[in-house]
Amino acid sequence: MRSVAVLVCLSVLFLVGCASTGTGTQSTTRETFNQTPIDGYIPCAAIQRRTQPITCLVLHHTATALPSAMQTLQGKTSSHRVGIHYLVSDEPKPRVFRMAHECFATSHAGKSQWKDYNGLNQYSVGIEIVNLDGNVHAYPPAQIAAIIRLCQDIIRRNNINPVNVVAHSDIAVGRKVDPGSLFPWAQLAAAGVGAWPDASEVSRCTQLYQRGLPTTAQIKLMLKTYGYGFDDNSDANLKLAIEAFQRHFRGRKADGVIDVETIAILAALNSKYNGVNPPTPNLATSPAVKK
């Protein structure tokens, strides 16, 4: 009974306490939440009191069709209590559904790490995008346009750093692969959503690392500096982190193999967003590292 009472209390808070920044009643008509067109409200039960400020935006793909995603993301299944703040459909005219107010945390990130944040549910807003597998199926232009508008509004209201606009695969290395290698991160970055390296700096770093790559220890530090977490320092986990990085920034070849292009992109990102100079090449690069 106590758990039921808590859920009821949270539901009341959702409908009343957060009403100052968005409507709290179920709607089948189009409304506007801040600057974001919202096509409906589908209440999510998997919500928690937010105890940390919003610093990250996490993007997912559903891996299911829209009806199944709507059902699952309401968080009513006791064995699989997941939730999300927003759901973007894949219809010819995509719809954006609000499932939880941002003043609540939802169970979308799971076991996760990014920079100094552990367990990103409390630190993030989550968006689910309807796509069966973003590593196989491209995202339609109309859907991407809707995602960009939604992300721009969330970023503006919460002052989210570009580096902290991340894929689920970025924060759950080796565990998740969404929203996939076909997600157009460069297009989003051009619209002010997320990070992307400058081509001129990538070119400069490419020339630098054609002489030899940094050491394995330096590469691990570069990944951690940018934000990627490791369960341990093993070579196997390094490969998984490289694959996650490539899935975001070099989707056409997300194989976990360290090469000049991958490290040049990573160095260019750290230079642009973290003010870190590229490490000098090691002319005796470890033979375990593929050039």
VOGU-3710 file (C-alpha; in Angstrom, 3 decimals, decimal comma):
1> mrsvavlvcl> 0,000/0,000/0,000  2,859/2,357/0,757  4,261/1,972/-2,773  0,821/2,734/-4,223  0,571/5,842/-2,068  3,978/7,026/-3,247  2,964/6,552/-6,872  -0,262/8,462/-6,318  1,686/11,258/-4,631  4,129/11,466/-7,506
11> svlflvgcas> 1,263/11,502/-9,980  -0,336/14,416/-8,144  2,972/16,271/-8,159  3,260/15,610/-11,866  -0,162/17,034/-12,544  -0,042/19,951/-10,118  3,464/20,752/-8,933  4,963/20,907/-12,418  2,050/22,707/-14,009  3,947/25,984/-14,063
21> tgtgtqsttr> 6,068/24,797/-16,980  3,730/22,518/-18,873  0,239/21,112/-18,929  -0,455/18,150/-16,696  -3,567/16,665/-18,266  -3,721/13,996/-20,929  -4,168/15,575/-24,295  -4,934/14,301/-27,774  -4,651/17,753/-29,330  -1,495/19,574/-30,286
31> etfnqtpidg> -0,097/21,865/-27,588  3,170/23,695/-27,032  5,487/22,947/-24,114  7,838/25,920/-23,952  8,935/26,109/-27,613  8,312/22,413/-28,362  5,178/21,317/-30,230  3,714/18,436/-28,214  1,181/16,124/-29,843  0,038/14,319/-26,724
41> yipcaaiqrr> 0,729/13,376/-23,158  1,144/9,701/-22,255  1,814/9,449/-18,506  4,823/7,390/-17,454  4,677/5,623/-14,069  8,448/5,053/-13,842  9,263/8,483/-12,433  11,319/9,525/-9,425  11,941/12,747/-7,552  14,834/14,507/-9,267
51> tqpitclvlh> 17,700/15,124/-6,844  20,332/16,438/-9,278  20,365/19,270/-11,810  19,826/18,418/-15,469  23,210/18,412/-17,171  22,802/15,813/-19,951  20,494/14,916/-22,811  20,401/11,227/-23,766  19,068/9,961/-27,099  17,782/6,403/-27,626
61> htatalpsam> 16,070/4,335/-30,277  13,082/2,247/-29,233  13,984/-1,003/-31,085  10,203/-1,506/-31,357  7,342/-0,028/-33,358  5,340/2,917/-32,004  2,460/1,016/-30,335  4,824/-1,276/-28,433  7,070/1,639/-27,466  4,103/3,604/-26,120
71> qtlqgktssh> 3,082/0,624/-23,994  6,546/-0,212/-22,667  7,596/3,353/-21,898  4,624/3,933/-19,626  6,669/1,936/-17,108  3,806/-0,143/-15,799  5,463/-3,553/-16,175  6,917/-4,482/-12,790  9,667/-6,623/-14,329  10,728/-3,914/-16,787
81> rvgihylvsd> 10,022/-0,508/-15,281  11,474/1,853/-17,852  10,420/5,382/-18,626  11,274/8,386/-20,742  10,555/12,099/-20,954  9,780/12,298/-24,687  8,911/9,891/-27,483  9,275/10,861/-31,166  7,299/8,767/-33,657  8,442/7,608/-37,108
91> epkprvfrma> 5,210/8,517/-38,881  5,250/10,516/-42,143  4,359/13,523/-39,992  6,223/12,653/-36,769  4,543/13,278/-33,457  6,254/14,237/-30,183  4,743/12,792/-27,017  5,583/13,997/-23,524  5,638/11,084/-21,087  7,232/12,677/-18,028
101> hecfatshag> 7,871/16,236/-16,979  11,534/17,180/-16,816  11,208/18,034/-13,131  11,149/14,254/-12,569  13,856/11,692/-13,295  12,860/8,664/-15,358  14,334/5,177/-15,691  15,816/5,431/-19,169  19,610/5,350/-18,773  20,080/2,351/-16,488
111> ksqwkdyngl> 23,630/1,561/-15,402  25,506/4,449/-16,969  28,453/6,789/-16,689  29,541/10,005/-18,365  32,369/12,192/-17,112  31,848/12,398/-13,334  28,182/11,416/-13,525  27,238/7,913/-12,425  23,689/6,729/-13,002  22,490/9,328/-15,502
121> nqysvgieiv> 18,781/8,964/-14,800  19,066/11,732/-12,214  21,207/14,024/-14,378  19,463/13,773/-17,716  16,474/14,245/-19,943  15,778/11,230/-22,162  14,340/11,052/-25,663  13,214/7,789/-27,275  13,092/7,793/-31,065  11,008/5,177/-32,860
131> nldgnvhayp> 13,399/3,097/-34,963  13,741/-0,687/-35,001  17,535/-0,446/-35,148  19,412/2,766/-35,851  22,441/0,733/-36,903  20,411/-0,723/-39,798  17,595/1,706/-40,561  18,144/5,353/-41,460  16,185/8,064/-39,693  13,675/9,877/-41,973
141> paqiaaiirl> 14,348/13,593/-42,547  11,000/14,657/-41,057  11,733/12,695/-37,885  15,200/14,242/-37,587  13,689/17,722/-38,004  11,285/17,012/-35,123  14,148/15,683/-32,974  16,245/18,767/-33,638  13,430/21,122/-32,610  12,823/19,150/-29,433
151> cqdiirrnni> 16,520/18,961/-28,534  17,075/22,666/-29,196  14,317/23,526/-26,735  15,600/21,151/-24,036  19,180/22,385/-24,420  18,134/26,031/-24,297  16,040/25,640/-21,150  18,616/23,540/-19,286  21,813/25,117/-20,650  23,248/21,709/-21,609
161> npvnvvahsd> 26,865/21,603/-22,775  27,288/20,194/-26,335  29,546/17,403/-25,013  26,729/16,273/-22,731  24,324/15,563/-25,590  25,002/11,857/-25,824  23,877/8,530/-27,199  22,707/5,769/-24,906  25,675/3,823/-26,302  28,055/6,575/-25,110
171> iavgrkvdpg> 26,982/6,277/-21,481  26,471/2,492/-21,389  29,641/1,288/-23,136  29,383/-2,309/-24,311  25,791/-2,585/-23,101  23,810/-0,416/-25,518  24,134/0,456/-29,225  21,408/3,067/-29,657  20,478/5,350/-31,317  22,918/3,662/-33,683
181> slfpwaqlaa> 25,616/4,332/-36,237  23,129/5,771/-38,763  21,965/8,524/-36,448  23,015/11,850/-38,101  24,977/13,456/-35,259  26,799/15,838/-37,610  23,463/17,239/-38,835  22,287/17,754/-35,264  25,539/19,473/-34,290  25,210/21,829/-37,253
191> agvgawpdas> 21,833/22,829/-35,780  23,357/23,454/-32,350  22,546/20,038/-30,883  25,599/18,234/-29,536  29,316/18,267/-30,271  31,209/17,762/-33,505  34,899/18,273/-34,342  36,185/20,999/-36,647  37,329/19,552/-39,962  40,507/21,641/-39,970
201> evsrctqlyq> 41,545/20,316/-36,552  40,783/16,732/-37,584  43,005/17,252/-40,628  45,815/18,645/-38,480  45,568/15,765/-36,013  45,442/13,254/-38,852  48,772/14,526/-40,147  50,179/14,390/-36,628  49,165/10,776/-36,005  50,243/9,454/-39,358
211> rglpttaqik> 53,686/9,458/-37,741  52,500/7,201/-34,941  49,602/6,935/-32,511  49,583/7,859/-28,840  50,207/5,044/-26,377  47,339/2,875/-25,189  47,438/4,625/-21,808  47,188/8,024/-23,525  44,251/6,866/-25,655  42,377/5,677/-22,571
221> lmlktygygf> 42,991/9,049/-20,951  41,747/10,837/-24,085  38,512/8,856/-23,995  38,007/9,494/-20,285  38,752/13,198/-20,748  36,024/13,432/-23,346  33,548/11,575/-21,131  33,659/7,828/-21,705  33,653/5,537/-18,675  35,316/2,157/-18,218
231> ddnsdanlkl> 34,337/-0,689/-15,927  38,025/-1,518/-15,846  41,196/-0,671/-17,750  41,300/-3,861/-19,818  41,988/-3,871/-23,551  38,558/-5,463/-24,064  36,852/-2,478/-22,441  39,014/-0,102/-24,443  37,771/-1,749/-27,642  34,163/-1,344/-26,502
241> aieafqrhfr> 34,719/2,329/-25,657  36,354/2,939/-29,055  33,388/1,265/-30,755  30,940/3,468/-28,840  32,953/6,549/-29,782  33,045/5,535/-33,442  29,306/4,811/-33,428  28,776/8,458/-32,519  31,518/10,207/-34,481  32,439/7,788/-37,294
251> grkadgvidv> 29,399/5,615/-37,841  30,450/4,159/-41,159  33,183/2,112/-39,462  32,243/1,365/-35,859  34,443/-1,689/-35,383  36,347/-0,856/-32,190  39,665/-0,814/-34,030  41,983/2,046/-33,104  43,286/3,861/-36,169  44,556/7,275/-37,209
261> etiailaaln> 41,143/8,685/-38,180  39,507/7,678/-34,888  42,260/9,162/-32,739  42,416/12,318/-34,855  38,680/12,883/-34,305  39,011/12,224/-30,569  41,975/14,592/-30,249  40,128/17,288/-32,224  37,091/16,998/-29,942  39,171/17,279/-26,772
271> skyngvnppt> 40,988/20,266/-28,221  37,736/22,048/-29,141  35,624/21,307/-26,077  38,092/20,560/-23,278  41,044/22,757/-24,227  43,404/19,765/-24,220  46,289/19,681/-26,671  46,637/16,470/-28,718  49,208/14,136/-27,137  52,389/13,721/-29,118
281> pnlatspavk> 52,625/10,638/-31,335  54,542/7,665/-30,046  56,826/6,496/-32,817  57,023/3,108/-31,124  53,236/2,674/-30,993  52,093/-0,511/-29,315  51,726/-3,320/-31,864  48,322/-4,026/-30,313  47,130/-0,749/-31,811  46,247/-0,854/-35,481
291> k> 47,544/2,127/-37,445
//
